[in-house]
Amino acid sequence: MVHPSLAPGPGLDAMTRIMVSNVAMSMERLDETVTEGGSLQLRSWLRHEITLASSNAVYGPMNPFLNKEVEDAFWAYQDDFGAIMMNFLPKLTARKGIYGRKVVSDYFYEYFKNNGQDKGSLLIQNRYKHSIQNGISLRDSALYEVAGSVAVLSNSSPSCFWMLFQIYSDPEVLSKCRTEVSRTLRISQDPDGSSIHTLDITAMKSVAPLLASVFAETLRLHSLGISVRKVMQDTLLNDEYLLKKDRTVLMPSNVVHTDPSVWGHDVHTFKAERFLRDGKPKPDPVAFRAFSGGTTLCPGRHFATVETLAVVAMFLIRFDMTPVKGEWKAPTTDNAHLATTVTEPDWDIEVQVRARNDFSGGRWEFKLPDSTDTFAIGIKSGKEKQ
């Protein structure tokens, strides 16, 4: 029920257009804010704006996350996710997370009770239909959707954070990425003489290979996903490792992504061009597993990729950004949440954001053709056009 809803087609298109529209409104609000001066906390700003963009796209006009209480409760739940999973005195060790989960599930209960899913995306309609067809109660459906929202909300904001950090901390990469994004920009005139800036998001697939490489390199260094497989029969790997039938094999992506024999001696260094081959982004289909692979390939990779690149591209073309403390110092990731597959930074970065003079004023529009021309970084399924 989930995979068809997120595969290239009308359902994905509808979600993506709503998401991009929300991201565009976020940029307009930011433009108004920076015009008045001041700074912002980069991670917090991205988390809030992307939470709204993603949840509006999935849950529709009755989206529970439009209530700030729900948004705050969700992130409290995620922060305590590891302690909840450990289940060791959770009422003491994960008190805020457990309360947050209850708040979010209560709002989802009301959402389903009032048929909010009927005005939402094909994804939430199919998920709810699957629950009802299998005799799952309304209350349990609401609880399941709390977990479902983790997949929707958890990884795009840290992906955007690390991409923006890496690009803006390197002036040469920033200049090159802006040049690529500008190739998708068209400027026309309104009848009243004001400018219309149109950014073609999907066109970036063919004209922004460095930006795509930066995205892949960001995921290589910051993804924490684990592929899980059951051994169907005794198997000897490399004449050395015996995998016994019915045992479980865990394959952490960060182990594969930091193997010097695959990636070279500079494996722990961010290298913007690492994924470029002949000027095109070409991740290794075996060694790059940010979206897992095989039958467990992440169904939401198309939506997540477009969302991340849309946020970053719009930000690059419209704003300059510098750290308030004067130096781009990368946060550690020692406290990354168990629930995420992209590491959260351990601290926020306060930044000064200014609108670029070349693109001030006028109206911004965003062109997003149908998803039959997908822009996913990673392995594609056999039935998809890349």
N, C-alpha and C positions, 0 to 999 in steps of 0.2 A: 504493500500500500504506500510506503514511503518513497521507494525508488521511482515509480512512475510519476509521482507528483513533483519530483525534483529533476527529472530528466528533461533535456531540451524539448520544448513544446509550449503550448498555450499556458499551462499552469505555471511553469517557471517564468515565462515571459511576464505574466501578470504580477507575480511577486517581485521580479526584478525592477519593473517599471515603478512600482510603488516605493521600493527601497531607494532607487536613484532619485526619485522626486523628493523623498524625505531628506536624503543627503544634501540635495541642492538647497533645500530650505535651511538646513543646518549651516551651510556656507553663507547664506544670506544673513542669518542671525549673527554669525561670527563677524561678517563684514561690518555690520552695524555696531557691534561691540568694540571692535578694534579701532573704528573711526573715533570713538570716544576715548581711546587710550586705555592703558591698563594691561595686565598680564593674565594668563590662565594656566591652570595645571593641565598639562597635555594629556596624561592618561585619563584623568577624571572627565575631561571634556569629551574625549573620544568615546569613553565608555558610555556616557549618558546619551550622546547623539546617535551612536550606532545601536544602542539598546532600543531607542525609539524607532529608528529606521528599519531595523530587522523585525521587531515585534509588530509594527504597523503592517509590514508586508505580509507577515504570516497570519496574524490574528484579526486584521481588519478593523473597522470603525469601533468595535466594542472591545478593543485591545486592553486587557487588564493592566499592561505596563504603562498606560497613559497616566495611571495613578502613581505618584512619586513614592507612596508607601510600598507599593508592590515592587517597584524597581529597587528600592533600598533593601527590602526584605529578600529579594532574589540574590543580590550580591552578598548579603550576610550569610545566606544559605550556602552559596558557593565557597565563601571564605572558610566555612567550617566543614566542607564536604569530606575532607580527609578524616576528620575526627568522627563524623557521622558514620562513615564506612567502617572505621575501626570498631565502632560500637562498644567502646569502653567507657562506661559511665557517661553516656552522651548528654544527659541532662545537666551534667556539670562541665564536661569538656567541650560541648558544642551547643550550649544553651541558645545563643543568638541564631545559630544556623537552623536549629529545630523550630524555633519560633518563626523564623523567616520562611521556612518551608510551609508551615501552617498558614501563614498570611497569604502566600502566593496560591496555595491549593484552595483556600477559601474563595479567593477571587475567581479562580478558574471554575470552581463549582458553580458560582453564580453566572459565569460566562456561558457554560454549557447549559445550565438550567434555562437561560434566556435565549438559547439557540444562537449565541454569538458566532459559532463556527459557520453558520449558514452564510454569513457576510464576510467570512475570512477566505483564506487561500485554499486552493485545492489540497494542499498538504494537510492543513488542520481539519478540513472536511473528511478526508480519507482516514486520518488517524482516529478521529472520533467515531466514524462509521465502523472501523475495524473493532474498536472497543465494544461498541453496542452489539455488533454481530456475534461477538464472543462472550456475551453475557457479563461484561465488566460493568460494575455499578457506576453511577454518575460521580460519586465521591472518589472511587478509585481512579476513574478516568482523569479527574482533576489532579490527583496525586501523580499519576503517570505523566501528565503534561508539565508538571514542575521539572521532572527529569528531561522531558522532551525539549523544554526551553533552554536547558543547558547547552544542547547541541546547536540551537539557533543563535544563542547570544554570547557564548563564552570565548570564542576564538578570534572573531574578526577585529575587535578593538585592540587586543595585544599585537595582532599582525600589523595593523595600521600604525600602532605606536612604534614598533621596531623598524618598520619601513621608513617612516618619517624621520626617526632618529638617525638611521644610517645615511639617508639621502642628505638631510640638512647639515649633518656633521662633516660632510665631504663636499666642498664647493665645486669640485670638478664633476662629481657624480650628479650633484644638483643641477648644474648647468646642462649636462647632457640629457638628463631625464626631462627637464623643462623643454628642451629643444624637441624631443620626441613627442611630448604631449601637445606642444604647440602645432604640430603637423596635423592634428585632428581638430584644430580650432578654426572655425569660420566666423568672420565678422561681417555683419550686414547692418542695414539701417531700417529703423522703424519709420512709418510715415511722418512721425513728428520729429525725425532727425536723430533720435537717440540710438545708441548702439545696441545690437543684439549679438551676444557671444554664444555660439553653438559649439559644444564640445561633443564629439562623436566617441562615445565610450568604447564600443565594439571595434572601431577602426584601430584602436591601440594594439590589437592582436598583430596587425601587419606592420605598424610603423613605430612600435615602442618595444623593441626586443630587450633593451637594457632595463627598462622598467620591469618587464616580466622576469628578467634574470635576477634583479634585486628582490623581487617577491619570492622567487624560488630559494635564493640564498638566505633570505630571512627565515623561511620555513625550515631550511636545512639546519640552521643554527639554533632555532628556538622551538622546534616541534618536539613533543614528548609522547606522541602516540605509540601504542603497543599493538602489534599484530598478534593474534592468537590463533593457533592451529592445533587440531587434534591429529595425532599420528595414527593413520589408518592401518599401517602394517610396519613391521620392523624395517628400518631404513638406515643404511650406513652412508654417512656423508663424508666425502673426501677421504674415504678409507680410514677414517679416524673416529668419527662421532657416531655412535649408535643411538638411534631414536627408537624407543620401544613402542610397540603398538599400544594404543589407548592412552598414551601419555600426552601431556600438553606442552606445546612449544610456544614460548613468548619471544617476540622479536621487537625490542624497543627501537624506535626509529632513531633516537639520538645516538645509539651505539653504531648503527649503520652509517649515519650521517657524519660521524667523526672518525671514520676508519682511514688512516693515512694511506693505506694501500690502494684505496679507491680515489680519495680526494687530494692526496698530496701532502707534503710536509706542512703546508700552511692551513691545515684542516680546521684549526680553531680561530682562524682569522676571517673576518667578513671580507669577501671579494666580490664586488658588484658584478664583474664580468664572468664569474665562474661558470655560469650556465649557458654562455654564448658559444655556439658552434657555427662558424661561417656567418656570423652576424645574426643568427636566429636563436631563440631560447630553446634548448634541447636538454631537459633533465634526463639523467640516466634512468631508464625504466626499471632497473633492478635496485640500484643503490639509493634512489630518491623515493622515500616512502612517507612523505608528509601527509598524503591522503590515503595511506595504506595501499592495498593492491589486491588484485584478484577479485573474488566474489564479495569481499568486504571493502571494496573501494568506496570511499566516502560519497554517499549520494548527494550531499549538499555542496560538493566542491565547485560546481559551476556558479551557484549563487554566492558562495563565500569569496570566490576569486573576483567576480565582477564587483561585489560590494567593496572589497579591499582596494582594488585598483581604482574604482570610482572615487572613493574618499581621498586616496593619495593623489590622484591626478587633479581633482578639483582643488585640493589644497595647494599643490605645487604651482599651478598656473595662476592662482589668485593671491597667494600670500607669501611674504617673507617671514622668517621665524628665527629668533636667536634665543639662547638660554639666558635667563636673567642673571645667572651667576657668571656668565661670560665664557664658559667652557662646556662643551658637550661631553659629559661624563656618563658613561653607560651604567645604568643601575645593575645590581646583581639580580640573580633569579633564584636564590637559595630557597625562597619560600613559595615557589610556584604551586598553584592549586592542583590537587589531584584530579579535579574534574576537567581541566583544560588540556588540550593537546598543543597549545601554543603558550609558552611561558609568560606569565605576568611579571612585570618589573617589580622589584621589592620596594621601590619608592617612585614617587612622581617627579616630574621635571617641570619647574615653572618656566614658562617661555613668554617672550614678548612677540606678539604677532602684529604685522602691519600689512595692510592691503597694498598690493603692487600698483604703482601709479599707472602703468600701461593698461591696466584692466579695471580701473575704477569707473564707476558709473555704468549706466546701461542695464540691460536685462540679460540674464544667463539662461540658456536652454541646453538640454542634453538629449542627444540622439542615441537611441538604443534599439538597433534592429532586432529582429526575431532571433531567438537563441539557437536556431539551426546552425548558426555560425558561432560555435562556442569558443570561449576563451578560458580554458582550464589548464592549470599548470600541473603536470603529472601524467600518470598513466590513464588512458581512456579505455572505456569498455568497448568490446568488439562491435557494438551496434551504433556507436556514436561517430559523428563526423567531427574531426579536429581541424 
